């Protein structure tokens, strides 16, 4: 009877170790999956920007924005932010 109890205890300990390791690996895998999804999204955004900039019609607005150039019938408008109103002291 004692041998069976010791054997069952050893099996339970090993099962608990395997279960704990599986939980840790599952969490790690979920984190990695989220990272992969974020990287894929960033890659798609970069590829979309590259495709847009390869097309002259898509690159011209970017060039104008960066160099502050104007095309025909365009105007450059500068907007200054307002300072927040100061609160009255009590």
GUTORDREN-596648 format. One line per 10 residues: number of its first residue (from 1); their letters; for each residue x, y, z of N, C-alpha, C. Coordinates in steps of 0.2 Angstrom, whole numbers, always signed. Atoms other than C-alpha are relative to their C-alpha. Layout:
BEGIN
NUM	A	X Y Z X Y Z X Y Z | ... $
END
This chain:
BEGIN
1	XXXXXXXXXX	+4 -6 +0 +0 +0 +0 +4 +6 +0 | -4 -6 +0 +14 +12 +4 +4 +1 -6 | -3 +0 +6 +23 +8 -12 -5 +4 -5 | +5 -3 +5 +7 +13 -22 -1 +7 +2 | +1 -7 -2 +5 +29 -12 +6 +4 -2 | -6 -4 +2 +23 +34 -15 +0 +1 -8 | +1 -1 +8 +21 +30 -34 -5 +5 -2 | +5 -5 +2 +5 +40 -35 +2 +7 +1 | -2 -6 -2 +13 +54 -26 +6 +3 -5 | -5 -2 +5 +28 +54 -38 -3 +2 -7 $
11	XXXXXXXXXX	+3 -1 +6 +17 +53 -53 -4 +7 +0 | +3 -7 +0 +7 +68 -47 +5 +6 +0 | -5 -5 +0 +22 +78 -44 +3 +1 -7 | -2 -1 +7 +28 +75 -61 -5 +3 -5 | +6 -3 +4 +11 +79 -69 +0 +7 +2 | +0 -7 -2 +11 +95 -59 +6 +4 -3 | -5 -3 +4 +28 +100 -66 -1 +1 -7 | +1 +0 +8 +23 +96 -84 -6 +5 -1 | +5 -5 +0 +7 +106 -81 +2 +7 +1 | -3 -7 -1 +16 +121 -74 +4 +2 -6 $
21	XXXXXXXXXX	-4 -2 +6 +28 +121 -89 -4 +1 -6 | +5 -2 +5 +14 +120 -101 -3 +7 +1 | +3 -7 -1 +6 +135 -93 +5 +6 -2 | -5 -5 +1 +22 +145 -94 +1 +0 -7 | -1 +0 +7 +25 +140 -112 -6 +3 -4 | +6 -3 +3 +7 +144 -117 +0 +8 +1 | -1 -8 -1 +9 +162 -109 +5 +3 -5 | -5 -3 +4 +25 +164 -118 -2 +0 -8 | +3 +1 +7 +17 +158 -135 -5 +6 -1 | +5 -5 +1 +3 +170 -133 +3 +7 +0 $
31	XXXXXXXXXX	-4 -7 +1 +15 +185 -130 +4 +0 -7 | -3 +0 +6 +25 +180 -145 -5 +1 -6 | +5 +0 +6 +9 +178 -156 -2 +8 +0 | +1 -7 +0 +5 +196 -150 +5 +4 -4 | -6 -3 +3 +22 +202 -155 +0 -1 -7 | +0 +1 +7 +21 +194 -172 -5 +4 -3 | +6 -4 +3 +4 +202 -175 +2 +7 -1 | -2 -7 +0 +11 +219 -171 +5 +1 -5 | -5 +0 +5 +26 +216 -182 -3 +0 -7 | +4 +0 +6 +15 +211 -196 -3 +6 -2 $
41	XXXXXXXXXX	+4 -6 +2 +4 +226 -195 +5 +6 -1 | -5 -6 +1 +20 +238 -194 +3 -1 -7 | -3 +1 +6 +27 +229 -209 -5 +2 -6 | +5 -2 +5 +11 +231 -219 -1 +8 -1 | +0 -8 +0 +10 +250 -214 +6 +2 -4 | -6 -2 +3 +28 +252 -220 +0 -2 -8 | +0 +1 +7 +25 +243 -236 -5 +4 -4 | +5 -4 +3 +9 +253 -240 +4 +7 -1 | -3 -6 +1 +20 +269 -237 +5 +0 -5 | -4 +1 +5 +33 +262 -248 -3 +0 -7 $
51	XXXXXXXXXX	+4 +0 +6 +20 +259 -262 -2 +7 -2 | +3 -7 +1 +13 +276 -260 +6 +5 -2 | -5 -5 +2 +30 +285 -261 +4 -2 -6 | -2 +2 +6 +35 +274 -276 -4 +3 -6 | +4 -3 +5 +21 +282 -286 +1 +8 +1 | -1 -7 -1 +24 +300 -290 -5 +4 +2 | +5 -3 -2 +7 +305 -287 -1 +0 +8 | +0 +1 -7 +9 +298 -269 +5 +4 +3 | -6 -3 -3 +26 +305 -266 +0 +8 +0 | +0 -7 +0 +22 +323 -271 -2 +3 +6 $
61	XXXXXXXXXX	+2 -3 -6 +12 +327 -256 +5 +0 +6 | -5 +1 -5 +25 +320 -245 +6 +5 -1 | -6 -5 +1 +39 +330 -253 -2 +7 +2 | +3 -7 -1 +28 +346 -252 +0 +1 +8 | +0 -1 -7 +25 +343 -234 +7 +0 +4 | -7 +0 -3 +43 +339 -229 +4 +6 -2 | -3 -5 +2 +50 +353 -239 -3 +7 +0 | +4 -6 +0 +36 +365 -237 -1 +4 -6 | +1 -2 +6 +34 +367 -255 -8 +1 -2 | +7 -1 +2 +18 +373 -263 -1 -1 -8 $
71	XXXXXXXXXX	+2 +1 +7 +9 +367 -279 -4 +6 -3 | +4 -5 +3 -1 +378 -291 -7 +0 +4 | +7 -1 -3 -17 +384 -282 +0 -3 +7 | -1 +2 -7 -10 +379 -265 +2 +6 +5 | -2 -5 -5 -8 +389 -249 +3 -3 +6 | -3 +3 -6 +3 +386 -234 -3 +4 +6 | +3 -4 -5 -6 +390 -218 +4 -3 +7 | -3 +2 -6 +3 +390 -201 -5 +2 +5 | +4 -1 -5 -7 +388 -186 +4 -1 +7 | -4 +0 -6 +0 +392 -169 -5 -2 +6 $
81	XXXXXXXXXX	+4 +2 -5 -7 +384 -154 -2 +5 +5 | +1 -5 -5 -16 +394 -141 +3 -2 +7 | -3 +2 -6 -9 +395 -124 -6 -1 +5 | +6 +2 -4 -21 +387 -111 -1 +6 +5 | +1 -6 -5 -30 +400 -100 +2 -2 +7 | -2 +2 -7 -23 +401 -83 -6 +0 +5 | +5 +1 -5 -34 +396 -69 +0 +6 +6 | +0 -6 -5 -39 +410 -56 +2 -4 +6 | -2 +3 -7 -31 +407 -39 -6 +1 +5 | +6 -1 -5 -44 +404 -25 +1 +5 +5 $
END
